[in-house]
């Protein structure tokens, strides 16, 4: 499904609407329920994490936050709807990595700037990736996998949830870091890719850390590396990608963030940001996030904006070096 009206045009329309309608009042915000839109299906990681946050933010802001899923078009249906909305803080967007990647892979289809065409509120969390292979795989560590890939260009295969997804881009990051030639095998979701790897039909994949521990305990999966700067307690003895000489995996982990329409008053952005950070500081939120493999981030709107600038540049370089093409 393509977006007929470029998102950048929608941003301009939203700004004009704000100028015509006057500046949204921030002193009594929020005085009614807030709608939180998510561009992904219910039950997925982004949805589950957003609902945890929405409950706590509603408590802090003393209003209800209604979560609405609008999946489709690589999460851009929800993004375009929020971009067109009144910049009054009553419709917000929770999105993820695809926000940065879409215009890089599909510049004709997604004509927007991920840094400028929505207002960043806060980074919420990140979902570290882990490098995994079948327990019966010949690869017992990351070094042996990379050595085989170097010795036999085109032999190794790696799975993902689809072109431009986090697992695909992590595989490309590994390939471009070491000048490896490997074959990307896209599936319709991480789950099917994981099942193929468990069956030994693909060599390895990068997978979000959530849910992996059970497969490891049952000796179905072997974790070769974790995409964090510090080791993960769930995988004792497993080296970090950083310690193996592969940088940017921690910063390049899939993220979940909160954005609002362009021209939203700074006072409203600040209220939302404060609520996000207060929610993330609550022990029950950190515990729930940790159980899902997510690491709370938080921070200021400026820090999130800077992160989006870096995220766009990082994936632009990976996509260029790997000659990654979007699906037709």
C-alpha positions in Angstrom: 0.0 0.0 0.0 1.5 3.3 -1.0 0.9 6.7 0.5 -0.5 8.9 -2.2 0.2 12.2 -0.5 3.9 12.7 0.5 4.4 12.9 4.2 6.4 16.1 3.9 3.4 17.8 2.4 1.3 16.6 5.3 3.8 18.1 7.7 3.4 21.5 5.9 -0.4 21.2 6.1 -0.2 20.5 9.8 2.0 23.6 10.4 -0.4 25.7 8.4 -3.4 24.4 10.4 -1.6 25.3 13.6 -0.9 28.9 12.3 -4.6 29.3 11.3 -6.1 27.8 14.4 -3.8 29.5 16.9 -1.3 27.9 19.3 -2.6 25.0 21.3 -2.9 25.8 25.0 -0.4 24.1 27.2 -1.4 25.4 30.6 -4.4 23.0 31.0 -2.9 20.2 29.0 -4.1 17.4 29.0 -7.8 18.2 29.6 -9.1 15.2 27.7 -8.0 11.7 26.7 -4.8 11.3 24.5 -4.8 8.9 21.5 -1.6 6.9 21.1 -1.3 5.5 17.6 1.0 2.5 16.8 1.9 1.5 13.3 2.3 -2.2 14.2 -0.2 -5.0 15.0 -1.5 -5.7 18.4 0.6 -8.1 20.4 3.9 -7.3 18.9 6.9 -6.0 20.9 6.3 -2.3 20.0 2.6 -2.6 20.9 3.2 -4.4 24.2 5.8 -1.9 25.3 3.7 1.1 24.2 0.7 -0.2 26.2 2.8 -0.5 29.4 4.0 3.0 28.9 0.6 4.4 28.1 -0.9 3.0 31.3 1.8 4.7 33.4 1.8 8.0 31.5 -1.9 8.2 31.8 -1.6 7.8 35.6 1.1 10.6 35.7 -0.8 13.0 33.4 -4.1 12.2 35.1 -5.9 11.3 31.9 -6.6 8.2 29.9 -4.4 7.3 27.0 -6.2 5.3 24.4 -3.9 3.0 22.3 -4.9 2.5 18.7 -3.2 0.1 16.3 -2.9 1.2 12.7 -0.6 -1.4 11.0 0.3 -1.4 7.4 2.6 0.3 4.8 5.7 -0.3 7.0 4.1 1.6 9.9 3.6 4.7 7.9 -0.2 4.7 8.0 -0.1 5.6 11.6 2.8 8.1 11.0 0.9 9.9 8.3 -2.2 10.1 10.4 -0.4 11.7 13.3 1.5 14.0 11.0 -1.8 15.4 9.7 -3.3 15.9 13.1 -3.7 19.1 15.1 -0.4 19.8 16.9 -2.2 19.9 20.3 -0.7 16.8 22.0 -3.9 14.8 21.8 -2.7 12.4 19.1 0.8 10.9 19.5 2.8 8.3 17.7 4.8 5.3 19.0 7.1 4.0 16.2 10.3 2.2 15.7 13.3 1.6 13.4 11.2 1.6 10.2 10.6 5.4 10.7 14.3 6.0 10.0 14.7 3.3 7.3 11.6 3.7 5.1 12.7 6.8 3.2 16.1 5.3 2.7 14.8 2.1 1.1 11.8 3.6 -0.6 12.6 7.3 -1.3 9.8 7.6 -3.9 7.2 6.0 -1.7 8.0 7.6 1.6 8.9 11.2 0.9 9.6 12.5 4.4 12.4 13.4 6.7 12.5 11.2 9.8 14.2 14.0 11.8 12.1 17.0 10.8 8.6 15.9 9.8 7.5 14.8 13.3 8.5 16.3 16.6 10.6 14.0 18.8 9.4 13.7 22.4 11.6 10.9 23.8 13.3 7.6 23.0 11.5 5.0 25.1 13.6 1.9 24.9 15.8 -0.4 22.7 15.6 -4.1 22.0 19.1 -5.5 21.8 19.8 -8.0 19.0 21.6 -11.3 19.6 23.5 -13.3 17.1 22.1 -16.8 17.1 22.5 -20.1 15.3 21.1 -23.6 15.7 22.4 -25.6 18.7 23.6 -28.3 16.2 25.3 -25.7 14.0 29.0 -26.2 13.3 29.6 -22.7 14.6 30.4 -22.6 18.3 31.3 -18.9 18.5 31.1 -15.8 16.3 34.8 -16.1 15.2 34.3 -19.5 13.6 31.2 -18.2 11.8 33.0 -15.2 10.4 36.0 -17.3 9.5 33.8 -19.6 7.4 32.1 -16.6 5.8 35.5 -15.2 4.8 36.8 -18.5 3.5 33.6 -19.3 1.5 32.0 -16.2 0.1 28.3 -16.7 -0.5 28.0 -19.9 1.5 26.4 -18.6 4.7 22.8 -17.6 4.8 21.0 -15.4 7.3 17.3 -14.9 7.9 15.2 -11.9 8.7 11.6 -10.8 9.0 11.9 -9.1 5.6 13.9 -6.5 3.6 14.9 -3.5 5.7 13.9 -5.1 9.0 16.1 -5.0 12.1 17.5 -8.5 11.6 18.3 -7.8 7.9 20.1 -4.6 8.7 22.0 -6.2 11.6 23.2 -8.9 9.2 24.2 -6.2 6.7 26.0 -4.4 9.4 28.1 -7.5 10.2 28.7 -8.1 6.5 29.8 -4.6 5.7 32.0 -4.4 8.9 34.1 -7.4 7.7 33.6 -7.3 4.0 31.7 -10.6 4.0 29.6 -11.9 1.2 26.5 -13.7 2.6 23.0 -14.5 1.4 20.1 -12.8 2.9 16.9 -14.9 3.1 13.8 -12.8 4.0 10.7 -14.3 5.6 7.3 -12.9 6.6 8.2 -12.3 10.2 11.1 -13.2 12.6 9.2 -16.3 13.8 9.3 -18.2 10.5 12.9 -17.2 10.0 13.8 -18.5 13.5 12.0 -21.9 12.8 14.0 -22.3 9.6 17.2 -21.7 11.5 16.3 -24.1 14.2 15.8 -26.7 11.4 19.3 -25.9 10.1 18.1 -24.5 6.8 19.8 -21.1 7.3 23.1 -20.5 8.9 22.3 -17.8 11.5 20.3 -14.7 12.2 20.1 -11.7 14.4 17.1 -11.8 16.7 15.7 -9.6 19.4 16.8 -10.9 22.8 13.2 -11.4 24.0 12.1 -15.0 24.1 15.5 -16.4 23.2 16.5 -17.7 26.6 14.0 -20.6 26.5 15.4 -21.9 23.2 18.9 -21.7 24.7 17.9 -23.6 27.9 16.2 -26.3 25.7 19.5 -26.6 23.7 17.8 -25.6 20.4 19.7 -22.3 20.0 23.2 -21.1 20.6 23.9 -17.4 21.2 27.2 -16.4 19.6 27.2 -12.7 20.5 25.0 -10.0 22.1 24.5 -6.6 20.5 25.1 -4.6 23.7 28.1 -2.9 25.2 27.8 -4.9 28.4 27.2 -8.6 28.7 23.6 -9.7 29.1 22.8 -11.6 32.3 20.5 -14.0 30.4 23.4 -15.3 28.4 26.4 -15.7 30.8 29.7 -16.1 29.1 28.5 -14.9 25.7 30.7 -12.0 24.4 29.4 -8.7 23.2 29.6 -7.7 19.6 31.6 -4.7 20.8 34.2 -6.9 22.5 34.5 -8.9 19.2 35.4 -5.7 17.4 32.0 -4.9 15.9 30.9 -1.5 16.9 27.5 0.2 16.5 25.4 -2.8 17.3 24.3 -1.3 20.6 23.4 2.0 19.1 21.9 0.2 16.1 19.5 -1.9 18.2 15.8 -1.6 17.3 14.3 1.3 19.2 10.8 2.4 20.3 10.2 6.2 20.5 7.4 8.8 21.0 6.8 11.6 18.5 4.1 14.2 18.0 2.9 16.3 15.0 5.1 19.1 13.7 4.7 22.5 15.4 3.4 21.0 18.7 4.1 23.7 21.4 7.3 23.0 23.3 5.4 23.2 26.6 3.3 20.2 25.6 6.3 18.3 24.3 8.0 18.9 27.6 4.9 17.6 29.6 4.9 14.5 27.5 8.6 14.0 27.8 8.5 14.4 31.6 5.7 11.8 31.8 7.7 9.4 29.7 10.8 9.7 31.9 8.8 9.5 35.1 7.1 6.3 33.8 10.4 4.8 32.8 11.8 5.4 36.2 9.1 3.4 37.9 10.4 -0.1 39.1 7.4 -1.9 37.7 8.0 -0.5 34.2 11.6 -1.4 34.3 10.7 -4.9 35.5 8.1 -5.4 32.7 10.5 -4.0 30.1 13.3 -6.2 31.2 11.0 -9.3 31.1 10.5 -8.4 27.4 14.2 -8.0 26.7 13.8 -4.2 26.4 16.2 -1.6 27.9 14.7 1.7 29.0 16.3 4.8 27.5 14.4 8.0 28.1 16.2 11.4 27.9 15.3 14.8 26.5 13.6 15.7 23.1 17.0 17.0 22.0 18.7 13.8 22.8 16.1 11.9 20.8 16.4 14.2 17.9 20.2 13.8 17.9 19.7 10.0 18.0 17.4 10.1 15.0 20.0 12.1 13.1 22.6 9.4 13.9 20.2 6.6 13.2 19.4 8.0 9.7 23.1 8.4 8.9 24.0 5.0 10.3 21.5 3.1 8.2 22.1 5.2 5.1 25.7 4.1 5.2 24.8 0.4 5.8 22.3 0.4 3.0 24.7 2.1 0.6 27.6 -0.1 1.4 25.5 -3.3 1.3 23.7 -2.1 -1.9 20.4 -2.9 -0.1 17.3 -2.5 -2.3 13.7 -2.2 -1.1 11.2 -4.8 -2.3 9.2 -3.8 -5.3 
